[in-house]
């Protein structure tokens, strides 16, 4: 499931990039190469259509990102560090639990 959503995420990212680059800006951008889109999308041109398409793609991208994040956190409950094995396959020594490990101060001399 997550691999399918990851592929959808990549396709959405590419589609958003293309939709943004096709929009006309103050410096025209790649919208100058769109040719006669005015006749296809109506009298106002592709401005309204591309803006709605960009919003829809961005909304789908955000929802897909949230779903992917939920699936990844629910699947991975263990840390990667839990699976690390030392190169020499030696067991990691445990902390000794017998006795007190704190040093004891020497007693004061009695007398005099």
mmCIF file of the C-alpha atoms, coordinates in Angstrom:
data_MODEL
# 
_entry.id   MODEL 
# 
loop_
_atom_site.group_PDB 
_atom_site.id 
_atom_site.type_symbol 
_atom_site.label_atom_id 
_atom_site.label_alt_id 
_atom_site.label_comp_id 
_atom_site.label_asym_id 
_atom_site.label_entity_id 
_atom_site.label_seq_id 
_atom_site.pdbx_PDB_ins_code 
_atom_site.Cartn_x 
_atom_site.Cartn_y 
_atom_site.Cartn_z 
_atom_site.occupancy 
_atom_site.B_iso_or_equiv 
_atom_site.pdbx_formal_charge 
_atom_site.auth_seq_id 
_atom_site.auth_comp_id 
_atom_site.auth_asym_id 
_atom_site.auth_atom_id 
_atom_site.pdbx_PDB_model_num 
ATOM 1   C CA . UNK A 1 1   ? 0.000   0.000   0.000   1.00 0.00 ? 1   UNK A CA 1 
ATOM 2   C CA . UNK A 1 2   ? 2.756   2.439   0.889   1.00 0.00 ? 2   UNK A CA 1 
ATOM 3   C CA . UNK A 1 3   ? 4.617   1.736   -2.339  1.00 0.00 ? 3   UNK A CA 1 
ATOM 4   C CA . UNK A 1 4   ? 1.505   2.587   -4.350  1.00 0.00 ? 4   UNK A CA 1 
ATOM 5   C CA . UNK A 1 5   ? 1.024   5.802   -2.397  1.00 0.00 ? 5   UNK A CA 1 
ATOM 6   C CA . UNK A 1 6   ? 4.691   6.666   -2.889  1.00 0.00 ? 6   UNK A CA 1 
ATOM 7   C CA . UNK A 1 7   ? 4.324   6.291   -6.656  1.00 0.00 ? 7   UNK A CA 1 
ATOM 8   C CA . UNK A 1 8   ? 1.180   8.462   -6.543  1.00 0.00 ? 8   UNK A CA 1 
ATOM 9   C CA . UNK A 1 9   ? 3.168   11.034  -4.540  1.00 0.00 ? 9   UNK A CA 1 
ATOM 10  C CA . UNK A 1 10  ? 5.865   11.205  -7.227  1.00 0.00 ? 10  UNK A CA 1 
ATOM 11  C CA . UNK A 1 11  ? 3.278   11.522  -10.012 1.00 0.00 ? 11  UNK A CA 1 
ATOM 12  C CA . UNK A 1 12  ? 1.479   14.292  -8.101  1.00 0.00 ? 12  UNK A CA 1 
ATOM 13  C CA . UNK A 1 13  ? 4.739   16.182  -7.591  1.00 0.00 ? 13  UNK A CA 1 
ATOM 14  C CA . UNK A 1 14  ? 5.503   16.046  -11.316 1.00 0.00 ? 14  UNK A CA 1 
ATOM 15  C CA . UNK A 1 15  ? 1.929   17.061  -12.215 1.00 0.00 ? 15  UNK A CA 1 
ATOM 16  C CA . UNK A 1 16  ? 2.004   20.042  -9.831  1.00 0.00 ? 16  UNK A CA 1 
ATOM 17  C CA . UNK A 1 17  ? 5.319   21.167  -11.291 1.00 0.00 ? 17  UNK A CA 1 
ATOM 18  C CA . UNK A 1 18  ? 3.946   21.020  -14.825 1.00 0.00 ? 18  UNK A CA 1 
ATOM 19  C CA . UNK A 1 19  ? 0.707   22.795  -13.865 1.00 0.00 ? 19  UNK A CA 1 
ATOM 20  C CA . UNK A 1 20  ? 2.606   25.613  -12.164 1.00 0.00 ? 20  UNK A CA 1 
ATOM 21  C CA . UNK A 1 21  ? 5.023   26.044  -15.070 1.00 0.00 ? 21  UNK A CA 1 
ATOM 22  C CA . UNK A 1 22  ? 2.186   26.246  -17.598 1.00 0.00 ? 22  UNK A CA 1 
ATOM 23  C CA . UNK A 1 23  ? 0.542   29.168  -15.822 1.00 0.00 ? 23  UNK A CA 1 
ATOM 24  C CA . UNK A 1 24  ? 1.192   32.641  -17.117 1.00 0.00 ? 24  UNK A CA 1 
ATOM 25  C CA . UNK A 1 25  ? 3.094   34.944  -14.824 1.00 0.00 ? 25  UNK A CA 1 
ATOM 26  C CA . UNK A 1 26  ? 4.417   38.455  -15.088 1.00 0.00 ? 26  UNK A CA 1 
ATOM 27  C CA . UNK A 1 27  ? 7.425   37.080  -16.953 1.00 0.00 ? 27  UNK A CA 1 
ATOM 28  C CA . UNK A 1 28  ? 5.223   34.744  -19.051 1.00 0.00 ? 28  UNK A CA 1 
ATOM 29  C CA . UNK A 1 29  ? 7.149   31.563  -18.027 1.00 0.00 ? 29  UNK A CA 1 
ATOM 30  C CA . UNK A 1 30  ? 6.354   28.451  -20.018 1.00 0.00 ? 30  UNK A CA 1 
ATOM 31  C CA . UNK A 1 31  ? 2.804   29.705  -20.610 1.00 0.00 ? 31  UNK A CA 1 
ATOM 32  C CA . UNK A 1 32  ? 4.050   31.339  -23.823 1.00 0.00 ? 32  UNK A CA 1 
ATOM 33  C CA . UNK A 1 33  ? 4.585   27.886  -25.331 1.00 0.00 ? 33  UNK A CA 1 
ATOM 34  C CA . UNK A 1 34  ? 1.017   26.742  -24.693 1.00 0.00 ? 34  UNK A CA 1 
ATOM 35  C CA . UNK A 1 35  ? -0.112  27.925  -28.124 1.00 0.00 ? 35  UNK A CA 1 
ATOM 36  C CA . UNK A 1 36  ? -3.820  28.376  -28.778 1.00 0.00 ? 36  UNK A CA 1 
ATOM 37  C CA . UNK A 1 37  ? -5.159  27.225  -25.427 1.00 0.00 ? 37  UNK A CA 1 
ATOM 38  C CA . UNK A 1 38  ? -7.620  30.109  -25.436 1.00 0.00 ? 38  UNK A CA 1 
ATOM 39  C CA . UNK A 1 39  ? -9.874  28.300  -27.897 1.00 0.00 ? 39  UNK A CA 1 
ATOM 40  C CA . UNK A 1 40  ? -9.769  25.055  -25.951 1.00 0.00 ? 40  UNK A CA 1 
ATOM 41  C CA . UNK A 1 41  ? -10.467 26.441  -22.472 1.00 0.00 ? 41  UNK A CA 1 
ATOM 42  C CA . UNK A 1 42  ? -12.835 29.278  -23.414 1.00 0.00 ? 42  UNK A CA 1 
ATOM 43  C CA . UNK A 1 43  ? -12.557 33.032  -23.819 1.00 0.00 ? 43  UNK A CA 1 
ATOM 44  C CA . UNK A 1 44  ? -10.697 33.619  -20.564 1.00 0.00 ? 44  UNK A CA 1 
ATOM 45  C CA . UNK A 1 45  ? -8.002  31.140  -21.520 1.00 0.00 ? 45  UNK A CA 1 
ATOM 46  C CA . UNK A 1 46  ? -6.473  28.447  -19.328 1.00 0.00 ? 46  UNK A CA 1 
ATOM 47  C CA . UNK A 1 47  ? -5.984  30.741  -16.324 1.00 0.00 ? 47  UNK A CA 1 
ATOM 48  C CA . UNK A 1 48  ? -9.021  29.573  -14.365 1.00 0.00 ? 48  UNK A CA 1 
ATOM 49  C CA . UNK A 1 49  ? -8.639  25.943  -15.365 1.00 0.00 ? 49  UNK A CA 1 
ATOM 50  C CA . UNK A 1 50  ? -4.942  25.769  -14.472 1.00 0.00 ? 50  UNK A CA 1 
ATOM 51  C CA . UNK A 1 51  ? -5.536  27.511  -11.146 1.00 0.00 ? 51  UNK A CA 1 
ATOM 52  C CA . UNK A 1 52  ? -8.255  25.005  -10.212 1.00 0.00 ? 52  UNK A CA 1 
ATOM 53  C CA . UNK A 1 53  ? -6.106  22.113  -11.428 1.00 0.00 ? 53  UNK A CA 1 
ATOM 54  C CA . UNK A 1 54  ? -3.135  23.330  -9.372  1.00 0.00 ? 54  UNK A CA 1 
ATOM 55  C CA . UNK A 1 55  ? -5.295  23.679  -6.249  1.00 0.00 ? 55  UNK A CA 1 
ATOM 56  C CA . UNK A 1 56  ? -6.770  20.198  -6.719  1.00 0.00 ? 56  UNK A CA 1 
ATOM 57  C CA . UNK A 1 57  ? -3.362  18.617  -7.281  1.00 0.00 ? 57  UNK A CA 1 
ATOM 58  C CA . UNK A 1 58  ? -1.895  20.420  -4.271  1.00 0.00 ? 58  UNK A CA 1 
ATOM 59  C CA . UNK A 1 59  ? -4.784  19.276  -2.066  1.00 0.00 ? 59  UNK A CA 1 
ATOM 60  C CA . UNK A 1 60  ? -4.340  15.671  -3.236  1.00 0.00 ? 60  UNK A CA 1 
ATOM 61  C CA . UNK A 1 61  ? -0.577  15.975  -2.616  1.00 0.00 ? 61  UNK A CA 1 
ATOM 62  C CA . UNK A 1 62  ? -1.084  17.150  0.980   1.00 0.00 ? 62  UNK A CA 1 
ATOM 63  C CA . UNK A 1 63  ? -3.652  14.431  1.741   1.00 0.00 ? 63  UNK A CA 1 
ATOM 64  C CA . UNK A 1 64  ? -1.361  11.790  0.222   1.00 0.00 ? 64  UNK A CA 1 
ATOM 65  C CA . UNK A 1 65  ? 1.556   13.088  2.309   1.00 0.00 ? 65  UNK A CA 1 
ATOM 66  C CA . UNK A 1 66  ? -0.485  12.815  5.518   1.00 0.00 ? 66  UNK A CA 1 
ATOM 67  C CA . UNK A 1 67  ? -1.647  9.284   4.677   1.00 0.00 ? 67  UNK A CA 1 
ATOM 68  C CA . UNK A 1 68  ? 1.921   8.211   3.860   1.00 0.00 ? 68  UNK A CA 1 
ATOM 69  C CA . UNK A 1 69  ? 3.151   9.646   7.155   1.00 0.00 ? 69  UNK A CA 1 
ATOM 70  C CA . UNK A 1 70  ? 0.438   7.783   9.063   1.00 0.00 ? 70  UNK A CA 1 
ATOM 71  C CA . UNK A 1 71  ? 1.240   4.472   7.359   1.00 0.00 ? 71  UNK A CA 1 
ATOM 72  C CA . UNK A 1 72  ? 4.991   4.819   7.895   1.00 0.00 ? 72  UNK A CA 1 
ATOM 73  C CA . UNK A 1 73  ? 4.641   5.597   11.606  1.00 0.00 ? 73  UNK A CA 1 
ATOM 74  C CA . UNK A 1 74  ? 2.152   2.789   12.199  1.00 0.00 ? 74  UNK A CA 1 
ATOM 75  C CA . UNK A 1 75  ? 4.326   0.205   10.415  1.00 0.00 ? 75  UNK A CA 1 
ATOM 76  C CA . UNK A 1 76  ? 7.639   1.174   11.962  1.00 0.00 ? 76  UNK A CA 1 
ATOM 77  C CA . UNK A 1 77  ? 7.270   0.836   15.703  1.00 0.00 ? 77  UNK A CA 1 
ATOM 78  C CA . UNK A 1 78  ? 10.854  -0.350  16.216  1.00 0.00 ? 78  UNK A CA 1 
ATOM 79  C CA . UNK A 1 79  ? 14.028  1.611   15.714  1.00 0.00 ? 79  UNK A CA 1 
ATOM 80  C CA . UNK A 1 80  ? 16.668  0.770   13.132  1.00 0.00 ? 80  UNK A CA 1 
ATOM 81  C CA . UNK A 1 81  ? 19.231  0.710   15.942  1.00 0.00 ? 81  UNK A CA 1 
ATOM 82  C CA . UNK A 1 82  ? 17.470  -2.338  17.411  1.00 0.00 ? 82  UNK A CA 1 
ATOM 83  C CA . UNK A 1 83  ? 18.501  -4.447  14.414  1.00 0.00 ? 83  UNK A CA 1 
ATOM 84  C CA . UNK A 1 84  ? 22.206  -3.497  14.341  1.00 0.00 ? 84  UNK A CA 1 
ATOM 85  C CA . UNK A 1 85  ? 24.566  -6.424  14.932  1.00 0.00 ? 85  UNK A CA 1 
ATOM 86  C CA . UNK A 1 86  ? 28.231  -5.703  15.720  1.00 0.00 ? 86  UNK A CA 1 
ATOM 87  C CA . UNK A 1 87  ? 30.700  -6.683  12.984  1.00 0.00 ? 87  UNK A CA 1 
ATOM 88  C CA . UNK A 1 88  ? 32.391  -9.336  15.106  1.00 0.00 ? 88  UNK A CA 1 
ATOM 89  C CA . UNK A 1 89  ? 29.024  -10.718 16.338  1.00 0.00 ? 89  UNK A CA 1 
ATOM 90  C CA . UNK A 1 90  ? 30.134  -10.174 19.922  1.00 0.00 ? 90  UNK A CA 1 
ATOM 91  C CA . UNK A 1 91  ? 27.496  -9.842  22.560  1.00 0.00 ? 91  UNK A CA 1 
ATOM 92  C CA . UNK A 1 92  ? 27.181  -6.407  24.057  1.00 0.00 ? 92  UNK A CA 1 
ATOM 93  C CA . UNK A 1 93  ? 28.009  -6.637  27.772  1.00 0.00 ? 93  UNK A CA 1 
ATOM 94  C CA . UNK A 1 94  ? 25.226  -5.775  30.138  1.00 0.00 ? 94  UNK A CA 1 
ATOM 95  C CA . UNK A 1 95  ? 25.559  -3.295  32.955  1.00 0.00 ? 95  UNK A CA 1 
ATOM 96  C CA . UNK A 1 96  ? 26.438  -5.140  36.200  1.00 0.00 ? 96  UNK A CA 1 
ATOM 97  C CA . UNK A 1 97  ? 23.555  -5.050  38.616  1.00 0.00 ? 97  UNK A CA 1 
ATOM 98  C CA . UNK A 1 98  ? 25.173  -6.707  41.650  1.00 0.00 ? 98  UNK A CA 1 
ATOM 99  C CA . UNK A 1 99  ? 26.323  -4.517  44.477  1.00 0.00 ? 99  UNK A CA 1 
ATOM 100 C CA . UNK A 1 100 ? 26.661  -0.797  44.664  1.00 0.00 ? 100 UNK A CA 1 
ATOM 101 C CA . UNK A 1 101 ? 28.857  0.827   42.054  1.00 0.00 ? 101 UNK A CA 1 
ATOM 102 C CA . UNK A 1 102 ? 29.211  4.132   43.883  1.00 0.00 ? 102 UNK A CA 1 
ATOM 103 C CA . UNK A 1 103 ? 32.540  4.618   45.692  1.00 0.00 ? 103 UNK A CA 1 
ATOM 104 C CA . UNK A 1 104 ? 32.530  4.725   49.457  1.00 0.00 ? 104 UNK A CA 1 
ATOM 105 C CA . UNK A 1 105 ? 34.301  7.559   51.267  1.00 0.00 ? 105 UNK A CA 1 
ATOM 106 C CA . UNK A 1 106 ? 37.016  6.475   53.700  1.00 0.00 ? 106 UNK A CA 1 
ATOM 107 C CA . UNK A 1 107 ? 36.069  6.582   57.353  1.00 0.00 ? 107 UNK A CA 1 
ATOM 108 C CA . UNK A 1 108 ? 37.544  9.249   59.609  1.00 0.00 ? 108 UNK A CA 1 
ATOM 109 C CA . UNK A 1 109 ? 40.190  7.968   62.060  1.00 0.00 ? 109 UNK A CA 1 
ATOM 110 C CA . UNK A 1 110 ? 38.887  7.377   65.590  1.00 0.00 ? 110 UNK A CA 1 
ATOM 111 C CA . UNK A 1 111 ? 41.049  8.413   68.440  1.00 0.00 ? 111 UNK A CA 1 
ATOM 112 C CA . UNK A 1 112 ? 42.764  11.207  70.152  1.00 0.00 ? 112 UNK A CA 1 
# 
